[in-house]
Amino acid sequence: MSESSDRGGRPATKIDTSVAHEARVYDYWLGGRDNYPADRALGDVIATHIPAIRSMARANRAFLARAVRYAITEAGINQFLDVGTGIPTAGNTHEVAQQHDPTARVVYVDNDPIVLAHARALMRSMPEGMTSFIHADLHEPESILADPALASTLDLDRPVALMLVAVMMYFRDEDNPHGIVKQLLDALPSGSCLVITHPTADFDPKATARVVSSSEQAGIPFRPRSRTETESLFTGTEIVDPGVIPVLGWRPDLADTPPANDDTDIESAWYWAGVGHKP
């Protein structure tokens, strides 16, 4: 079963393809087709600063699948609140979850009308489970929590995995990212978990500074964070092993095809990643 909701019951805002949008730039890096010249132009500029950005995006996407498998198979969680979901591609949260538990339920949240349109068309749940979509902005977490689709899809008396994968970098410090995470986490019961990946300047400050400049010039806020700063977003949870580490190094054993050796340079993808459990 699948359903969708627009924020506050209002129709989706118009799609402006003349300016870059983070979801569509990410789609471009992943090899998708739902992007426009402005998105590709910004994606190409960032790629001049970080030539490996496409492989980094794929590494981040692969982590999402491993984190979902962890939630289902080890934490016993089969409900997901995926915020900043992006344009649907292979290995969406509900697809990975329902491979292991067909009854898994997922609420997707994004602020891009293009994502809304594709979610309605493509994010089809297994009959035993459910997916829904909320058109909302994470800057207003109360709008997510108040949306009827949340309560009609997820049982908030049972643990939920809150997925904030590659989204918190769009929040400047003055946007109160810690308060936003806390507000969502406070609405979830004990036993829930928090999943975060976050780009960092720790591995190449100069290249990352150029990316920040390019993104800001395109009108997209971009705030990389250090390992310590990323760990602080997990306040209120107990971070599980192996901790907040480079995204390529987080539980490779949970991959569809675990690596045959450990020769991968885990610092070649500039994201911190981790999972925390709400006690």
N, C-alpha and C positions, 0 to 999 in steps of 0.2 A: 504494500500500500504506500502511496506517496501523496504528499500535499505540499502546498506552499503558502506563504503569507507575505504581504507587503507591510512595511513598518507603519504602525498606526492605522492600518486599514486604507492608507492612501495608495494611489497607483504609483508604480515605479517612476523615478525621474527619467528624463530624456537621456539617451545615450549620446555623449559628446565624443566623437571619434577624432576630433581635432587636437585633443590633448592626451598625453599619455596617462594610462591608469595602471597601477601596480599589478593588478590581476592579469591584465592583458600583456604587460611586459614579461611577466613570469611565464605566461602561456607561450609567448614567443621563444623564450629560452628553452622551454621543454619541447619545442618542435610543433606546437599547436598551430591551428589555423584561425583562431578567433582573436586576431589582433589587427591593428591598423597602422598606417605609416608613422604616426606619432609614437606609438608603442615600440615599433621596430627601430625607429631612430634613436630613442633613448636606450633601448636594449643594446644597440650596436655601440653607442658611445660608452656605455658601462663596460662592454666587452673589450673596448680598447684599453681600458684601465685594468681590467681583470680578465685576461683571455680565457681563463678556465671557468667563467661564470656559468656557462651552460652545464658543465659537469657538476658544478656546485649545486645548481638548482635540482639536477637529477638526484644528487646525493641527499638533498633535503627531502625530496619526495619519497625516496626509498626509506628514509628514517620514519616517515609517517606510517608506512606499512608495518615496519618493525614495532613501533610503539603501539599500534592497534593490536597486533598479535600478542604483545606483552599483556595489554589490558585484558584481552579475552582469555588467553591460555594460562596466565600466571596470576593476574590480579582478580580474575573472576568478574570482570566488568563487561557488560554487553550493551551499555548505553553511552552515547557519545554526543558531546556538544562541540562541533567543529566550527570555530569562528575564524573568518577570513579564509574561507574554503577555496576560493579561486575558481577558475573555469574548469569544469569537469574534464578529467583526462583518465588514463588508465590507472587503476589502483586507488580509486576513491575510498574514503573511510568506510562507507557502508559495504562496498564490495569486498574489501579485505575482512571486515568484521563478520560478514555473513557467510564467508567461506568456512569460518570456524563455528559460528553460531547463527543459523538462519533466522533466529528470533531477534537478532540485534537491532537496535533502534538508533537512528542518527538524526540530529537536527543540525543542518548546515546554516551558517550565517555569513552573509557578505553584503557589501554596500554597492556593488556594481550591477546595474540593470542587466548587462549582458550575462553575468553569472546567473542572475535570476532566471532569465529566459532559458538558458541551457539546463539549469537545474530542473526546471519543470519538464523539459523534454527528455532528459537523459538519466536523471538520478532515480532509477526505478528499483524499488526494494524487492527483496524476496517476499513471497506472499506471507510468510510467517512473521516477518519483521515490519519495519516502517521507516521511511525517511520523510523529512519535511524540510522546508527552506524558509528562513526568516530574512527578509530584506531589511537590514538594520546596520547601524554604524557602531563599531565597538567603542567609539568615544562616548556613546550613550548606553552603557550596559543595562541600565534600567529598561530600555526599550526592548532589549532581548529577553530579559526576565519576565516582562509583562506581556509578551506576545502569546496569544492563545495557542499557537503551534507548539510552543515549548512544553506546556503542561499536557497537551493532548498527545504528544509523542513520547515524552520521557516521564518515567515514574520518579519524581524527585525525592521519594522516600528510599530509593535504592541508589547505590553508587553510580556515578557518572564520570566518564573521562572527559575532561575539559581540554580540548586540543587548540593550542595557540602556536601553530607551526608557521614560522616565518611571517609573523604579523606584528609583533610588538616593536619592531624597528621603525614603524611608521608613527610612533608616539614619542614626541619630545618629552623631556623631563617635566616641563611645565604642564603637560597633558595629564600628569598623575598616573603613569602606567601601573604603578604598584597598587593604587587605589582601585583602578579598573579591574585588575586581576583579582584583588581581594573581594570586590563586590560580587563577581561571578562565583568565586570559590565559596564565599559565605553562603550562597544560595544552594549549594550542593551538600549532601549528607556526608557524614564520616564514612571513610572507605573509598571515597572518590579519589581520582588522581588528576594531576595537572601535567600536561605535556607541552614543552616549549622547545623551539629552536630559535636561535637568534644570531644574526650576522655580527661579526666582531672585527675590530681593527687590530686585534692582538697579534695577528700573524703577518700583516703588512700595513702598517699605519699610513704610509704615503699613498699607496694605491687606493685604500679605503677612503681616505680623505678626498681623493679626486672623484670617487663614486658619490660621496655625500654631496659634493658641489654640483655634480651633473644632475643628480636627482632633485635637489632643492631648486635648481634653475628651471627644471621642468614642472615645478609645482608640487612635487611629492616629497613630504618630509622623510628624512632618513637618519636614524640615530643608531649607529652600531654601539654595542655595549661589550664591556670586558667580561671576563669569566666571573669575576666577583659581582659585577652589576647584574649579570644574567642570573647568578645564584640567588641574588636578592629578590628576584621576581617570584621565587618559590617560597617566600615567607609564608608561614602557616602550614607548610607541608614538611614531610620527612623525605628528603631526596634519596631515591633508591640507588643501589649499586648499578653501574659503576660511577655514579655521580654526574655532575655537569662536565661533559668532556666533548672533544671535537665530534661532530655529527657522524663522521665515518667510523668512529670507534665505538659508538654506542650499540652494544648487543648485536654484533654482526651474525651471531648464531641464530638470530630470529629472521634472517633474510630468507626469501624463497629458496635461494641457492647460496648457502653460506660459503664464504671464500675458502678456497682450498689451501691457502697459505696466509701468512700475516705480513706480507711484504708491502701492503698498502700504506702510503704515507697519510696517516689520518689527519694531518694538519693541512692537507691540500684542499680541503673544503672549509671555508672560513665561517663556519657556524658552530656555536656551542649548542649542545642538546642535552636534555635531561627529562626525567620523570619524577614527580614528587607525589607522595600519598598523603591525603588529608587524614589526620588521626581522629 
